[in-house]
Amino acid sequence: MMVREPEESLYFGEKLLGRGVSRNEALASEHRDEFFAVADCIAFNDPAVKSYLSGKAVNLDGRQSTV
């Protein structure tokens, strides 16, 4: 995981995500450790995210449908 400048995001400017913050602002945030803890939990435990990040076909097994 890394923190990058908001302009580098594919979602830069999307209103749904709220205001982007600079890399320095994000790293200085009092919520930084909690953010990385949640991100790590998702990356290590969600089968779709885990398979995608490891370069494999996206595995949806074990995910619940929202429909």
C-alpha positions as CSV (number, residue, x, y, z in Angstrom):
1,M,0.0,0.0,0.0
2,M,1.1,3.5,-0.6
3,V,-0.3,7.0,-0.4
4,R,-0.2,9.1,-3.6
5,E,-1.3,12.5,-4.7
6,P,-5.0,12.7,-5.4
7,E,-4.4,13.8,-9.0
8,E,-2.8,10.4,-9.7
9,S,-6.0,8.5,-8.9
10,L,-8.3,7.3,-11.7
11,Y,-11.2,8.7,-9.5
12,F,-9.7,12.2,-9.1
13,G,-12.5,14.7,-9.2
14,E,-15.3,12.3,-8.5
15,K,-17.7,14.0,-6.1
16,L,-18.9,10.7,-4.6
17,L,-15.5,10.2,-2.9
18,G,-15.3,13.6,-1.3
19,R,-12.4,16.0,-1.1
20,G,-9.0,14.5,-2.1
21,V,-6.2,15.2,0.3
22,S,-2.5,15.6,-0.5
23,R,-0.1,12.8,0.3
24,N,1.5,14.9,3.1
25,E,-2.0,15.6,4.6
26,A,-2.9,11.9,4.5
27,L,0.3,10.8,6.1
28,A,-0.1,13.4,8.8
29,S,-3.7,12.4,9.6
30,E,-4.5,11.0,13.1
31,H,-6.6,8.4,11.2
32,R,-3.7,7.0,9.1
33,D,-3.1,3.9,11.2
34,E,-6.8,3.0,11.3
35,F,-7.0,3.5,7.5
36,F,-4.1,1.2,6.9
37,A,-5.5,-1.4,9.3
38,V,-8.8,-1.5,7.4
39,A,-7.1,-1.5,4.1
40,D,-4.8,-4.4,5.2
41,C,-7.8,-6.4,6.5
42,I,-9.6,-6.0,3.2
43,A,-6.5,-6.9,1.1
44,F,-5.7,-10.0,3.2
45,N,-9.3,-11.3,3.7
46,D,-11.5,-10.3,0.7
47,P,-11.1,-13.1,-1.9
48,A,-11.8,-10.7,-4.9
49,V,-9.3,-8.1,-3.7
50,K,-6.7,-10.6,-2.7
51,S,-6.8,-12.4,-6.0
52,Y,-6.8,-9.2,-8.0
53,L,-3.8,-7.8,-6.1
54,S,-1.9,-11.1,-6.6
55,G,-2.4,-10.9,-10.4
56,K,-4.8,-13.8,-10.6
57,A,-8.3,-14.0,-12.0
58,V,-10.7,-12.2,-9.7
59,N,-12.2,-14.8,-7.3
60,L,-15.6,-14.0,-6.0
61,D,-16.0,-17.2,-4.0
62,G,-17.2,-16.5,-0.5
63,R,-18.5,-13.1,-1.3
64,Q,-22.2,-12.4,-0.6
65,S,-24.4,-11.0,-3.3
66,T,-25.8,-7.5,-2.7
67,V,-28.7,-8.2,-5.0
